[in-house]
């Protein structure tokens, strides 16, 4: 190739190389900008408020009540496996295994699902059955009664009147003054310790 022709093509080659370099730098800048945008988006998601647990806590009222879950999936997120089995599937914990059957502290027993107050410690008595037993609820409208014909017998099931959680059963062999024995599952209850004067 002649020297004169090289001199003619040289500016063209310089122009092509310069354009390619410029395009590469432009592409790199776009990639950097996208990376920065993704990083900022991730940072915003990381700093956003927590999910259902914090939302549920924020919805708890001053009297300790919790919102009613809309599905079994929500109940399972809120409860332990044992609590779910007992309260939402009408299960029964084994006698003498629950956390509250031998509890003698002063306070209020609430529904583990929705927080509704159910029983006062002053109504609790030693039944010898291995389950928390009470001779009366805090108020008659706090619990509901359902005819239970399972296990080849007819019994009276006790449920929370607010969220329908299965609590246990009631029997007519309790002490005075009512003669009733509300035999409850520890897994269905949440104990709230209080001073003596607060439970009256």
N, C-alpha and C positions, 0 to 999 in steps of 0.2 A: 504493500500500500504506500502510495506516495506521501511525502511529507506534507504537501499542500492539502491533501485530503484529510489527513489526521488533524490538521489545524482547523478544518471546517467542522469535523465531527466532535471535536473536544468540547465546545460550548454546549452541544446537545447532550452529551453524556453527563456533564456537570449539572445540567438542568434536571435530567431524569433522576440522578442520585439525590439531589436536593429535595425534589418532590417526594421521593420515597421516604427520606428521613423525616420530613415534615409530617407525612401521613402516619408514620410509626409513632412519632411523638404525640400526635393527636390521639391515636388509639390508646396509648399508655395513659394519657391524661384522663380519657373517658373511663378507663378501667379503675384508675385511682379514685376518681369521683364516685363511681358506683360502690367501691369498697368502703369509702368513708360514709356513704349514705346507709349501707347495710349495717355498719358498726353503730351509727347513731340510732337506727331503728331497733337493733338488739338492746342497746343501752336503755331505750325508752321502755321496752317490754320488761327488762329486768327490774326496773325501778317502779313498775306499775303495782297497784295494790294486790295483795294475795287473793287467792280464789275463794271457793265456797266456804272454807272454814272461817276466814275472817269476816265474810259477808254474814254468815250465820251468827257469829259473835256480836256483830254490830246490830243485828236485829233482835237480840235478846232484850226483853223489857226489864224495867226496874224490879218487877216482882219475880224475876227468874224464869219467865216463860220463854219457850223457844218456838220458832215457826213450825208448822206441821209440814213434814216432808210430803212431796207430791207423788213419790214412787218408791218402790222397794230399793232401787239403786241409790236413792238419796238416803234412805234409812241405813243401808249398809255402809255408806261413807261415814255416817254419824255414830253408829253403834259398833260394839265389838261383835264378834261372831256369836258369842253366847247370848248377849243381849238381844241380838236380832232374832235368834232362834226362839228365845222365850217370848219376847214381846210381839213380834210380827208373824211368828209361825206357831204360836200357842204351845211352846215347849215347856218342859219342867226341869229345873236343875236338880241334881242329886241332893238328897237331904244331907245336912251338916257340911256342905261344901261352899255355900254362899258366903259373901263377905259380911252380911248384916244379920244373920240369924242369932248371933250371940252379942250383938251390939247393945250396950247399955247406956250410951251417951244420950244427953238431952238434945232434942232437935226435931226436925221435920223430915219426913220421908216423901220425896218427890218422884214423879214419873220420870224414868230415865230417858224417855223419848222426847217429851215436850216440856218437862219441868213443872207440871201442875202439882201443887201440894196435895198429898193424899192422906197421910196419917201423921199423927203426933206421937212422939215417943212415949207420952204419958198413957197412951192406949195400948202400948206394946206389953205383951206378957210372955212368960215362959210356957210354951205349949208342949215341949218335949218332942216335937216333930222334926226339928232340924231346919225349919223354915221360919222366917220372920212372921210373927202372928200378932194380930191386933183385934181388940174387941169392938172397934168402931172406926170409921174413917173420919177425917177432919170435918167433912160435911157430906150429907147423903148425895148431893148433886156432883160430887167430885169423882164418884165411881159409878159404873153401870153394871147391871146384872144380865147375864145371858145364859139360857138353858143349854147345858152341855151334856150330850148323850153319848160321848165317846167312852171307850174302855168299858163297854157293857154296863154302864150305870148312868143315872141321871144326877148331875151335879149342877151347882150354880157357879158359873164362871164370873170372875170380877175383872172388868176392864176399866181403863182410864176413860172418863167421859169426854175428854177433850180430843184424844188422838186414837182411841180404840185399842190401845196397847193391852195385850194380855198380861194380867198381873198375877193371877192365881185363882183360888176358889174360896167360897165362904161356906162354913158349916155351923150347924146349930148345937155346938158342944163347947162353947166358950164360957168364960167366967162372967160374973156380974160386972156391970149392971145390965149388959145387953144379952148375954148368953150366946153371943156369936163369936166365931173364930174366923177372921179373915187371914187365910193362910197364903202368904205372898211369896214370890220368888225374889231373892236378893238381886238377881240380874235385872229385874224390872224396876228397881228402886234406886234412887240417888239420895244419900243421906246428907242433910244440911245441918251442921251442928249449930245450936243456938243456946243462949242463956235461958235459964228457967223461966224468967218473966216474959221472954219473947214468945214462948210457946203457948201462953195462956190466952 
